[in-house]
């Protein structure tokens, strides 16, 4: 057992979504690699996966992020 526990970054009042446990946390309980956030409210954190899906879809359809040469377009 370790004498000193590594403290995760964050503070109470910030909400996170834990990817490992699939639950909302106030103040980080899990390491940063396993969570999304911080979010302003519990409700916003509860929708973290849908927010991420929407952002991914926006990125996929944003022409500024896609080089036409990489797609094989010669125009």
PDB file of N, CA, C and O in Angstrom:
ATOM      1  N   UNK A   1       0.841  -1.186   0.000  1.00  0.00           N
ATOM      2  CA  UNK A   1       0.000   0.000   0.000  1.00  0.00           C
ATOM      3  C   UNK A   1       0.881   1.242   0.000  1.00  0.00           C
ATOM      4  O   UNK A   1       1.845   1.331   0.762  1.00  0.00           O
ATOM      5  N   UNK A   2       0.554   2.174  -0.836  1.00  0.00           N
ATOM      6  CA  UNK A   2       1.326   3.407  -0.937  1.00  0.00           C
ATOM      7  C   UNK A   2       1.019   4.320   0.237  1.00  0.00           C
ATOM      8  O   UNK A   2      -0.117   4.392   0.705  1.00  0.00           O
ATOM      9  N   UNK A   3       2.032   5.007   0.698  1.00  0.00           N
ATOM     10  CA  UNK A   3       1.850   5.951   1.796  1.00  0.00           C
ATOM     11  C   UNK A   3       1.173   7.232   1.328  1.00  0.00           C
ATOM     12  O   UNK A   3       0.392   7.845   2.057  1.00  0.00           O
ATOM     13  N   UNK A   4       1.489   7.622   0.099  1.00  0.00           N
ATOM     14  CA  UNK A   4       0.929   8.858  -0.435  1.00  0.00           C
ATOM     15  C   UNK A   4       0.169   8.544  -1.705  1.00  0.00           C
ATOM     16  O   UNK A   4       0.704   7.930  -2.628  1.00  0.00           O
ATOM     17  N   UNK A   5      -1.064   8.964  -1.746  1.00  0.00           N
ATOM     18  CA  UNK A   5      -1.882   8.763  -2.937  1.00  0.00           C
ATOM     19  C   UNK A   5      -1.691   9.948  -3.859  1.00  0.00           C
ATOM     20  O   UNK A   5      -1.746  11.098  -3.425  1.00  0.00           O
ATOM     21  N   UNK A   6      -1.464   9.664  -5.142  1.00  0.00           N
ATOM     22  CA  UNK A   6      -1.368  10.747  -6.116  1.00  0.00           C
ATOM     23  C   UNK A   6      -2.723  11.422  -6.214  1.00  0.00           C
ATOM     24  O   UNK A   6      -3.750  10.768  -6.396  1.00  0.00           O
ATOM     25  N   UNK A   7      -2.708  12.709  -6.092  1.00  0.00           N
ATOM     26  CA  UNK A   7      -3.947  13.474  -6.159  1.00  0.00           C
ATOM     27  C   UNK A   7      -4.316  13.758  -7.600  1.00  0.00           C
ATOM     28  O   UNK A   7      -3.472  14.179  -8.391  1.00  0.00           O
ATOM     29  N   UNK A   8      -5.567  13.532  -7.944  1.00  0.00           N
ATOM     30  CA  UNK A   8      -6.015  13.862  -9.289  1.00  0.00           C
ATOM     31  C   UNK A   8      -6.309  15.356  -9.348  1.00  0.00           C
ATOM     32  O   UNK A   8      -6.657  15.971  -8.340  1.00  0.00           O
ATOM     33  N   UNK A   9      -6.169  15.924 -10.523  1.00  0.00           N
ATOM     34  CA  UNK A   9      -6.372  17.350 -10.698  1.00  0.00           C
ATOM     35  C   UNK A   9      -7.862  17.651 -10.794  1.00  0.00           C
ATOM     36  O   UNK A   9      -8.601  16.942 -11.477  1.00  0.00           O
ATOM     37  N   UNK A  10      -8.290  18.681 -10.124  1.00  0.00           N
ATOM     38  CA  UNK A  10      -9.684  19.089 -10.163  1.00  0.00           C
ATOM     39  C   UNK A  10     -10.131  19.525  -8.786  1.00  0.00           C
ATOM     40  O   UNK A  10      -9.369  19.464  -7.822  1.00  0.00           O
ATOM     41  N   UNK A  11     -11.373  19.965  -8.704  1.00  0.00           N
ATOM     42  CA  UNK A  11     -11.881  20.430  -7.413  1.00  0.00           C
ATOM     43  C   UNK A  11     -13.374  20.163  -7.316  1.00  0.00           C
ATOM     44  O   UNK A  11     -14.043  19.996  -8.335  1.00  0.00           O
ATOM     45  N   UNK A  12     -13.895  20.121  -6.112  1.00  0.00           N
ATOM     46  CA  UNK A  12     -15.337  19.935  -5.952  1.00  0.00           C
ATOM     47  C   UNK A  12     -16.105  21.043  -6.676  1.00  0.00           C
ATOM     48  O   UNK A  12     -15.642  22.181  -6.756  1.00  0.00           O
ATOM     49  N   UNK A  13     -17.264  20.703  -7.193  1.00  0.00           N
ATOM     50  CA  UNK A  13     -18.049  21.664  -7.966  1.00  0.00           C
ATOM     51  C   UNK A  13     -17.827  21.510  -9.455  1.00  0.00           C
ATOM     52  O   UNK A  13     -18.592  22.049 -10.254  1.00  0.00           O
ATOM     53  N   UNK A  14     -16.781  20.774  -9.844  1.00  0.00           N
ATOM     54  CA  UNK A  14     -16.557  20.445 -11.241  1.00  0.00           C
ATOM     55  C   UNK A  14     -17.082  19.027 -11.448  1.00  0.00           C
ATOM     56  O   UNK A  14     -16.893  18.162 -10.593  1.00  0.00           O
ATOM     57  N   UNK A  15     -17.728  18.793 -12.561  1.00  0.00           N
ATOM     58  CA  UNK A  15     -18.337  17.497 -12.838  1.00  0.00           C
ATOM     59  C   UNK A  15     -17.597  16.808 -13.977  1.00  0.00           C
ATOM     60  O   UNK A  15     -17.191  17.449 -14.946  1.00  0.00           O
ATOM     61  N   UNK A  16     -17.431  15.511 -13.849  1.00  0.00           N
ATOM     62  CA  UNK A  16     -16.712  14.692 -14.815  1.00  0.00           C
ATOM     63  C   UNK A  16     -17.539  13.465 -15.166  1.00  0.00           C
ATOM     64  O   UNK A  16     -18.429  13.061 -14.418  1.00  0.00           O
ATOM     65  N   UNK A  17     -17.228  12.873 -16.331  1.00  0.00           N
ATOM     66  CA  UNK A  17     -17.825  11.606 -16.695  1.00  0.00           C
ATOM     67  C   UNK A  17     -16.698  10.587 -16.760  1.00  0.00           C
ATOM     68  O   UNK A  17     -15.758  10.745 -17.539  1.00  0.00           O
ATOM     69  N   UNK A  18     -16.790   9.537 -15.940  1.00  0.00           N
ATOM     70  CA  UNK A  18     -15.768   8.497 -15.898  1.00  0.00           C
ATOM     71  C   UNK A  18     -16.048   7.479 -16.997  1.00  0.00           C
ATOM     72  O   UNK A  18     -17.113   6.862 -17.026  1.00  0.00           O
ATOM     73  N   UNK A  19     -15.088   7.307 -17.896  1.00  0.00           N
ATOM     74  CA  UNK A  19     -15.235   6.375 -19.005  1.00  0.00           C
ATOM     75  C   UNK A  19     -15.117   4.926 -18.547  1.00  0.00           C
ATOM     76  O   UNK A  19     -15.706   4.032 -19.155  1.00  0.00           O
ATOM     77  N   UNK A  20     -14.371   4.692 -17.494  1.00  0.00           N
ATOM     78  CA  UNK A  20     -14.187   3.330 -17.000  1.00  0.00           C
ATOM     79  C   UNK A  20     -15.425   2.828 -16.256  1.00  0.00           C
ATOM     80  O   UNK A  20     -15.886   1.709 -16.483  1.00  0.00           O
ATOM     81  N   UNK A  21     -15.956   3.667 -15.366  1.00  0.00           N
ATOM     82  CA  UNK A  21     -17.103   3.266 -14.549  1.00  0.00           C
ATOM     83  C   UNK A  21     -18.447   3.663 -15.152  1.00  0.00           C
ATOM     84  O   UNK A  21     -19.503   3.261 -14.664  1.00  0.00           O
ATOM     85  N   UNK A  22     -18.392   4.466 -16.231  1.00  0.00           N
ATOM     86  CA  UNK A  22     -19.598   4.940 -16.924  1.00  0.00           C
ATOM     87  C   UNK A  22     -20.564   5.634 -15.970  1.00  0.00           C
ATOM     88  O   UNK A  22     -21.754   5.324 -15.916  1.00  0.00           O
ATOM     89  N   UNK A  23     -19.998   6.602 -15.208  1.00  0.00           N
ATOM     90  CA  UNK A  23     -20.816   7.352 -14.261  1.00  0.00           C
ATOM     91  C   UNK A  23     -20.295   8.771 -14.117  1.00  0.00           C
ATOM     92  O   UNK A  23     -19.158   9.073 -14.479  1.00  0.00           O
ATOM     93  N   UNK A  24     -21.146   9.636 -13.583  1.00  0.00           N
ATOM     94  CA  UNK A  24     -20.809  11.036 -13.337  1.00  0.00           C
ATOM     95  C   UNK A  24     -20.159  11.145 -11.967  1.00  0.00           C
ATOM     96  O   UNK A  24     -20.589  10.494 -11.015  1.00  0.00           O
ATOM     97  N   UNK A  25     -19.115  11.978 -11.870  1.00  0.00           N
ATOM     98  CA  UNK A  25     -18.403  12.196 -10.609  1.00  0.00           C
ATOM     99  C   UNK A  25     -18.291  13.688 -10.335  1.00  0.00           C
ATOM    100  O   UNK A  25     -18.133  14.480 -11.264  1.00  0.00           O
ATOM    101  N   UNK A  26     -18.371  14.068  -9.089  1.00  0.00           N
ATOM    102  CA  UNK A  26     -18.089  15.457  -8.712  1.00  0.00           C
ATOM    103  C   UNK A  26     -16.665  15.515  -8.211  1.00  0.00           C
ATOM    104  O   UNK A  26     -16.264  14.733  -7.349  1.00  0.00           O
ATOM    105  N   UNK A  27     -15.897  16.457  -8.764  1.00  0.00           N
ATOM    106  CA  UNK A  27     -14.472  16.448  -8.449  1.00  0.00           C
ATOM    107  C   UNK A  27     -13.944  15.137  -8.982  1.00  0.00           C
ATOM    108  O   UNK A  27     -14.671  14.145  -8.920  1.00  0.00           O
ATOM    109  N   UNK A  28     -12.784  15.061  -9.480  1.00  0.00           N
ATOM    110  CA  UNK A  28     -12.363  13.821 -10.112  1.00  0.00           C
ATOM    111  C   UNK A  28     -12.064  12.724  -9.086  1.00  0.00           C
ATOM    112  O   UNK A  28     -11.301  12.934  -8.143  1.00  0.00           O
ATOM    113  N   UNK A  29     -12.670  11.562  -9.282  1.00  0.00           N
ATOM    114  CA  UNK A  29     -12.335  10.393  -8.485  1.00  0.00           C
ATOM    115  C   UNK A  29     -11.370   9.497  -9.243  1.00  0.00           C
ATOM    116  O   UNK A  29     -10.569   8.785  -8.638  1.00  0.00           O
ATOM    117  N   UNK A  30     -11.446   9.533 -10.554  1.00  0.00           N
ATOM    118  CA  UNK A  30     -10.638   8.655 -11.398  1.00  0.00           C
ATOM    119  C   UNK A  30      -9.551   9.462 -12.112  1.00  0.00           C
ATOM    120  O   UNK A  30      -9.650  10.685 -12.212  1.00  0.00           O
ATOM    121  N   UNK A  31      -8.513   8.779 -12.608  1.00  0.00           N
ATOM    122  CA  UNK A  31      -7.433   9.477 -13.317  1.00  0.00           C
ATOM    123  C   UNK A  31      -7.922  10.194 -14.574  1.00  0.00           C
ATOM    124  O   UNK A  31      -8.944   9.822 -15.150  1.00  0.00           O
ATOM    125  N   UNK A  32      -7.198  11.206 -14.985  1.00  0.00           N
ATOM    126  CA  UNK A  32      -7.560  12.007 -16.147  1.00  0.00           C
ATOM    127  C   UNK A  32      -7.702  11.207 -17.421  1.00  0.00           C
ATOM    128  O   UNK A  32      -8.507  11.565 -18.281  1.00  0.00           O
ATOM    129  N   UNK A  33      -6.944  10.131 -17.567  1.00  0.00           N
ATOM    130  CA  UNK A  33      -7.019   9.318 -18.784  1.00  0.00           C
ATOM    131  C   UNK A  33      -8.350   8.587 -18.909  1.00  0.00           C
ATOM    132  O   UNK A  33      -8.702   8.110 -19.988  1.00  0.00           O
ATOM    133  N   UNK A  34      -9.086   8.501 -17.810  1.00  0.00           N
ATOM    134  CA  UNK A  34     -10.350   7.760 -17.791  1.00  0.00           C
ATOM    135  C   UNK A  34     -11.577   8.652 -17.682  1.00  0.00           C
ATOM    136  O   UNK A  34     -12.654   8.157 -17.349  1.00  0.00           O
ATOM    137  N   UNK A  35     -11.456   9.939 -17.949  1.00  0.00           N
ATOM    138  CA  UNK A  35     -12.623  10.801 -17.753  1.00  0.00           C
ATOM    139  C   UNK A  35     -12.702  11.913 -18.785  1.00  0.00           C
ATOM    140  O   UNK A  35     -11.699  12.307 -19.379  1.00  0.00           O
ATOM    141  N   UNK A  36     -13.920  12.411 -18.985  1.00  0.00           N
ATOM    142  CA  UNK A  36     -14.196  13.609 -19.765  1.00  0.00           C
ATOM    143  C   UNK A  36     -14.578  14.699 -18.783  1.00  0.00           C
ATOM    144  O   UNK A  36     -15.212  14.421 -17.765  1.00  0.00           O
ATOM    145  N   UNK A  37     -14.202  15.929 -19.072  1.00  0.00           N
ATOM    146  CA  UNK A  37     -14.607  17.035 -18.224  1.00  0.00           C
ATOM    147  C   UNK A  37     -13.466  17.989 -17.996  1.00  0.00           C
ATOM    148  O   UNK A  37     -12.380  17.784 -18.538  1.00  0.00           O
ATOM    149  N   UNK A  38     -13.672  19.011 -17.223  1.00  0.00           N
ATOM    150  CA  UNK A  38     -14.818  19.234 -16.349  1.00  0.00           C
ATOM    151  C   UNK A  38     -16.009  19.844 -17.089  1.00  0.00           C
ATOM    152  O   UNK A  38     -15.858  20.527 -18.101  1.00  0.00           O
ATOM    153  N   UNK A  39     -17.181  19.575 -16.553  1.00  0.00           N
ATOM    154  CA  UNK A  39     -18.435  20.146 -17.044  1.00  0.00           C
ATOM    155  C   UNK A  39     -19.008  21.053 -15.961  1.00  0.00           C
ATOM    156  O   UNK A  39     -18.683  20.909 -14.782  1.00  0.00           O
ATOM    157  N   UNK A  40     -19.849  21.973 -16.362  1.00  0.00           N
ATOM    158  CA  UNK A  40     -20.406  22.965 -15.438  1.00  0.00           C
ATOM    159  C   UNK A  40     -21.486  22.386 -14.532  1.00  0.00           C
ATOM    160  O   UNK A  40     -21.733  22.918 -13.450  1.00  0.00           O
ATOM    161  N   UNK A  41     -22.138  21.298 -14.961  1.00  0.00           N
ATOM    162  CA  UNK A  41     -23.229  20.743 -14.165  1.00  0.00           C
ATOM    163  C   UNK A  41     -23.238  19.222 -14.263  1.00  0.00           C
ATOM    164  O   UNK A  41     -22.617  18.634 -15.148  1.00  0.00           O
ATOM    165  N   UNK A  42     -23.948  18.609 -13.345  1.00  0.00           N
ATOM    166  CA  UNK A  42     -24.110  17.152 -13.350  1.00  0.00           C
ATOM    167  C   UNK A  42     -24.814  16.696 -14.626  1.00  0.00           C
ATOM    168  O   UNK A  42     -24.443  15.684 -15.220  1.00  0.00           O
ATOM    169  N   UNK A  43     -25.833  17.450 -15.044  1.00  0.00           N
ATOM    170  CA  UNK A  43     -26.596  17.103 -16.237  1.00  0.00           C
ATOM    171  C   UNK A  43     -25.725  17.122 -17.492  1.00  0.00           C
ATOM    172  O   UNK A  43     -25.823  16.237 -18.341  1.00  0.00           O
ATOM    173  N   UNK A  44     -24.879  18.136 -17.595  1.00  0.00           N
ATOM    174  CA  UNK A  44     -23.988  18.232 -18.750  1.00  0.00           C
ATOM    175  C   UNK A  44     -23.011  17.058 -18.765  1.00  0.00           C
ATOM    176  O   UNK A  44     -22.758  16.480 -19.821  1.00  0.00           O
ATOM    177  N   UNK A  45     -22.468  16.703 -17.615  1.00  0.00           N
ATOM    178  CA  UNK A  45     -21.548  15.567 -17.529  1.00  0.00           C
ATOM    179  C   UNK A  45     -22.253  14.259 -17.875  1.00  0.00           C
ATOM    180  O   UNK A  45     -21.644  13.368 -18.467  1.00  0.00           O
ATOM    181  N   UNK A  46     -23.519  14.135 -17.517  1.00  0.00           N
ATOM    182  CA  UNK A  46     -24.277  12.927 -17.815  1.00  0.00           C
ATOM    183  C   UNK A  46     -24.449  12.732 -19.329  1.00  0.00           C
ATOM    184  O   UNK A  46     -24.647  11.609 -19.792  1.00  0.00           O
ATOM    185  N   UNK A  47     -24.374  13.816 -20.086  1.00  0.00           N
ATOM    186  CA  UNK A  47     -24.504  13.747 -21.537  1.00  0.00           C
ATOM    187  C   UNK A  47     -23.148  13.790 -22.240  1.00  0.00           C
ATOM    188  O   UNK A  47     -23.083  14.106 -23.428  1.00  0.00           O
ATOM    189  N   UNK A  48     -22.086  13.482 -21.540  1.00  0.00           N
ATOM    190  CA  UNK A  48     -20.732  13.592 -22.084  1.00  0.00           C
ATOM    191  C   UNK A  48     -20.533  12.764 -23.349  1.00  0.00           C
ATOM    192  O   UNK A  48     -19.891  13.226 -24.293  1.00  0.00           O
ATOM    193  N   UNK A  49     -21.069  11.558 -23.381  1.00  0.00           N
ATOM    194  CA  UNK A  49     -20.865  10.703 -24.542  1.00  0.00           C
ATOM    195  C   UNK A  49     -21.598  11.239 -25.767  1.00  0.00           C
ATOM    196  O   UNK A  49     -21.067  11.164 -26.875  1.00  0.00           O
ATOM    197  N   UNK A  50     -22.799  11.776 -25.596  1.00  0.00           N
ATOM    198  CA  UNK A  50     -23.516  12.340 -26.742  1.00  0.00           C
ATOM    199  C   UNK A  50     -22.866  13.644 -27.200  1.00  0.00           C
ATOM    200  O   UNK A  50     -22.839  13.932 -28.397  1.00  0.00           O
ATOM    201  N   UNK A  51     -22.343  14.433 -26.265  1.00  0.00           N
ATOM    202  CA  UNK A  51     -21.617  15.662 -26.625  1.00  0.00           C
ATOM    203  C   UNK A  51     -20.385  15.300 -27.449  1.00  0.00           C
ATOM    204  O   UNK A  51     -20.103  15.941 -28.461  1.00  0.00           O
ATOM    205  N   UNK A  52     -19.651  14.271 -27.017  1.00  0.00           N
ATOM    206  CA  UNK A  52     -18.457  13.837 -27.750  1.00  0.00           C
ATOM    207  C   UNK A  52     -18.837  13.328 -29.143  1.00  0.00           C
ATOM    208  O   UNK A  52     -18.141  13.619 -30.115  1.00  0.00           O
ATOM    209  N   UNK A  53     -19.923  12.581 -29.248  1.00  0.00           N
ATOM    210  CA  UNK A  53     -20.363  12.070 -30.553  1.00  0.00           C
ATOM    211  C   UNK A  53     -20.728  13.214 -31.491  1.00  0.00           C
ATOM    212  O   UNK A  53     -20.387  13.179 -32.674  1.00  0.00           O
ATOM    213  N   UNK A  54     -21.421  14.230 -30.971  1.00  0.00           N
ATOM    214  CA  UNK A  54     -21.774  15.393 -31.790  1.00  0.00           C
ATOM    215  C   UNK A  54     -20.534  16.129 -32.265  1.00  0.00           C
ATOM    216  O   UNK A  54     -20.451  16.531 -33.426  1.00  0.00           O
ATOM    217  N   UNK A  55     -19.570  16.307 -31.372  1.00  0.00           N
ATOM    218  CA  UNK A  55     -18.334  17.012 -31.747  1.00  0.00           C
ATOM    219  C   UNK A  55     -17.542  16.214 -32.778  1.00  0.00           C
ATOM    220  O   UNK A  55     -16.967  16.789 -33.703  1.00  0.00           O
ATOM    221  N   UNK A  56     -17.510  14.901 -32.622  1.00  0.00           N
ATOM    222  CA  UNK A  56     -16.815  14.069 -33.601  1.00  0.00           C
ATOM    223  C   UNK A  56     -17.473  14.172 -34.971  1.00  0.00           C
ATOM    224  O   UNK A  56     -16.782  14.243 -35.988  1.00  0.00           O
ATOM    225  N   UNK A  57     -18.795  14.181 -35.003  1.00  0.00           N
ATOM    226  CA  UNK A  57     -19.520  14.300 -36.263  1.00  0.00           C
ATOM    227  C   UNK A  57     -19.253  15.660 -36.916  1.00  0.00           C
ATOM    228  O   UNK A  57     -19.073  15.743 -38.131  1.00  0.00           O
ATOM    229  N   UNK A  58     -19.230  16.712 -36.119  1.00  0.00           N
ATOM    230  CA  UNK A  58     -18.920  18.045 -36.649  1.00  0.00           C
ATOM    231  C   UNK A  58     -17.514  18.066 -37.238  1.00  0.00           C
ATOM    232  O   UNK A  58     -17.290  18.640 -38.304  1.00  0.00           O
ATOM    233  N   UNK A  59     -16.574  17.443 -36.543  1.00  0.00           N
ATOM    234  CA  UNK A  59     -15.192  17.407 -37.020  1.00  0.00           C
ATOM    235  C   UNK A  59     -15.098  16.618 -38.313  1.00  0.00           C
ATOM    236  O   UNK A  59     -14.420  17.035 -39.252  1.00  0.00           O
ATOM    237  N   UNK A  60     -15.780  15.474 -38.366  1.00  0.00           N
ATOM    238  CA  UNK A  60     -15.743  14.639 -39.563  1.00  0.00           C
ATOM    239  C   UNK A  60     -16.289  15.370 -40.785  1.00  0.00           C
ATOM    240  O   UNK A  60     -15.847  15.112 -41.905  1.00  0.00           O
ATOM    241  N   UNK A  61     -17.235  16.269 -40.588  1.00  0.00           N
ATOM    242  CA  UNK A  61     -17.876  16.967 -41.704  1.00  0.00           C
ATOM    243  C   UNK A  61     -17.343  18.378 -41.926  1.00  0.00           C
ATOM    244  O   UNK A  61     -17.884  19.111 -42.754  1.00  0.00           O
ATOM    245  N   UNK A  62     -16.313  18.768 -41.217  1.00  0.00           N
ATOM    246  CA  UNK A  62     -15.747  20.110 -41.357  1.00  0.00           C
ATOM    247  C   UNK A  62     -14.701  20.105 -42.472  1.00  0.00           C
ATOM    248  O   UNK A  62     -13.659  19.465 -42.332  1.00  0.00           O
ATOM    249  N   UNK A  63     -14.961  20.802 -43.564  1.00  0.00           N
ATOM    250  CA  UNK A  63     -14.020  20.781 -44.687  1.00  0.00           C
ATOM    251  C   UNK A  63     -12.653  21.390 -44.353  1.00  0.00           C
ATOM    252  O   UNK A  63     -11.666  21.111 -45.034  1.00  0.00           O
ATOM    253  N   UNK A  64     -12.596  22.211 -43.317  1.00  0.00           N
ATOM    254  CA  UNK A  64     -11.295  22.794 -42.948  1.00  0.00           C
ATOM    255  C   UNK A  64     -10.329  21.743 -42.427  1.00  0.00           C
ATOM    256  O   UNK A  64      -9.119  21.971 -42.434  1.00  0.00           O
ATOM    257  N   UNK A  65     -10.826  20.600 -41.977  1.00  0.00           N
ATOM    258  CA  UNK A  65      -9.971  19.567 -41.391  1.00  0.00           C
ATOM    259  C   UNK A  65      -9.630  18.457 -42.375  1.00  0.00           C
ATOM    260  O   UNK A  65      -8.922  17.514 -42.021  1.00  0.00           O
ATOM    261  N   UNK A  66     -10.118  18.557 -43.590  1.00  0.00           N
ATOM    262  CA  UNK A  66      -9.873  17.506 -44.567  1.00  0.00           C
ATOM    263  C   UNK A  66      -9.178  18.081 -45.790  1.00  0.00           C
ATOM    264  O   UNK A  66      -9.674  19.011 -46.425  1.00  0.00           O
ATOM    265  N   UNK A  67      -8.043  17.523 -46.103  1.00  0.00           N
ATOM    266  CA  UNK A  67      -7.270  17.935 -47.268  1.00  0.00           C
ATOM    267  C   UNK A  67      -7.810  17.193 -48.481  1.00  0.00           C
ATOM    268  O   UNK A  67      -7.875  15.964 -48.471  1.00  0.00           O
ATOM    269  N   UNK A  68      -8.196  17.914 -49.522  1.00  0.00           N
ATOM    270  CA  UNK A  68      -8.783  17.273 -50.699  1.00  0.00           C
ATOM    271  C   UNK A  68      -7.787  16.315 -51.358  1.00  0.00           C
ATOM    272  O   UNK A  68      -8.208  15.311 -51.931  1.00  0.00           O
ATOM    273  N   UNK A  69      -6.501  16.589 -51.297  1.00  0.00           N
ATOM    274  CA  UNK A  69      -5.494  15.698 -51.885  1.00  0.00           C
ATOM    275  C   UNK A  69      -5.449  14.358 -51.147  1.00  0.00           C
ATOM    276  O   UNK A  69      -5.193  13.324 -51.763  1.00  0.00           O
ATOM    277  N   UNK A  70      -5.688  14.368 -49.880  1.00  0.00           N
ATOM    278  CA  UNK A  70      -5.670  13.131 -49.083  1.00  0.00           C
ATOM    279  C   UNK A  70      -6.845  12.242 -49.447  1.00  0.00           C
ATOM    280  O   UNK A  70      -6.755  11.021 -49.324  1.00  0.00           O
ATOM    281  N   UNK A  71      -7.949  12.834 -49.896  1.00  0.00           N
ATOM    282  CA  UNK A  71      -9.131  12.059 -50.296  1.00  0.00           C
ATOM    283  C   UNK A  71      -9.032  11.582 -51.726  1.00  0.00           C
ATOM    284  O   UNK A  71      -9.853  10.779 -52.169  1.00  0.00           O
ATOM    285  N   UNK A  72      -8.046  12.059 -52.452  1.00  0.00           N
ATOM    286  CA  UNK A  72      -7.909  11.655 -53.853  1.00  0.00           C
ATOM    287  C   UNK A  72      -8.601  12.590 -54.814  1.00  0.00           C
ATOM    288  O   UNK A  72      -8.697  12.279 -56.001  1.00  0.00           O
ATOM    289  N   UNK A  73      -9.092  13.738 -54.341  1.00  0.00           N
ATOM    290  CA  UNK A  73      -9.725  14.715 -55.209  1.00  0.00           C
ATOM    291  C   UNK A  73      -8.638  15.489 -55.961  1.00  0.00           C
ATOM    292  O   UNK A  73      -7.663  15.937 -55.357  1.00  0.00           O
ATOM    293  N   UNK A  74      -8.803  15.640 -57.243  1.00  0.00           N
ATOM    294  CA  UNK A  74      -7.816  16.371 -58.037  1.00  0.00           C
ATOM    295  C   UNK A  74      -8.274  17.795 -58.349  1.00  0.00           C
ATOM    296  O   UNK A  74      -7.546  18.529 -59.017  1.00  0.00           O
ATOM    297  N   UNK A  75      -9.442  18.203 -57.893  1.00  0.00           N
ATOM    298  CA  UNK A  75      -9.982  19.529 -58.218  1.00  0.00           C
ATOM    299  C   UNK A  75      -9.261  20.625 -57.491  1.00  0.00           C
ATOM    300  O   UNK A  75      -9.595  21.798 -57.656  1.00  0.00           O
TER     301      UNK A  75
END
